[in-house]
Amino acid sequence: MASLITAGVPAAPAQRSTQEILDHHLKCFVGVDLDGIIADSASDAILFTPSGTLKGRDAIHGLFQALFAEFSKPGFTAAVDKQSVEGEYAYILWHAQSVDKIYAAATDTFVVRGGKIIAQSFAATITPRP
């Protein structure tokens, strides 16, 4: 018999695992899905880059908007070379080429809590295409 406290109350949705968040993030990255990639981040997420620290979804949105403007051009390719997930931490090593640039030895590290990315770091060797 259902308890009076829980009777008629829908179950809370299960939180996505770090692996599920990473899989969705990569799918959105390759699919150039700006809304999808931003939805994975907590509202107060932090993204560390060689250019500086971005705080909050709005700032992170701006970075991905600029990247996706480049990546949406024909000829963009990307591949993950290594992926590791341990608890709430995830790491990827990847490379990509756009019509304008080569992204060699690109790396991201993620911290996922409560089903959202709360912190991410990104670095890459980026060179213009000849």
C-alpha positions, 0 to 999 in steps of 0.5 A: 500500500502506498504511503500517504506521503508518496501516493500520487507523487511522480518519481523524480527523474533519474540523474544522468551519469557522467558517461551519459552527460559526456556522450550527450556533450560529444553528440551535440559537439559533432552535431553543432547543437548549441542549445543541447551542449549548453543544456548539459552545463549548470547555470553557474558552470565554469569553463577554463580555457587558455584565454581565460575563465568563463563563468555561467551559461551565457559566457560559455554559450558565447564560446560555443557559438563562435566555435560552432560558427566555424564548425558548421562550415562544410568539411568539418571533421572531429574524432575522440582519440581517448576517453576516460570516465571515473565517477564524476570526472571525465577526460577526452583527448581529441582532434579536429579540422575545420576549413579554417583551422587544425585542432591538434592534441585538444583536451577537455576535462569535465566535473559532473555533479547533479547531472550537470557539468559544473566545471570544464577545462579546454586546451588545444594546439590550434593552427590555421590551415594552409 
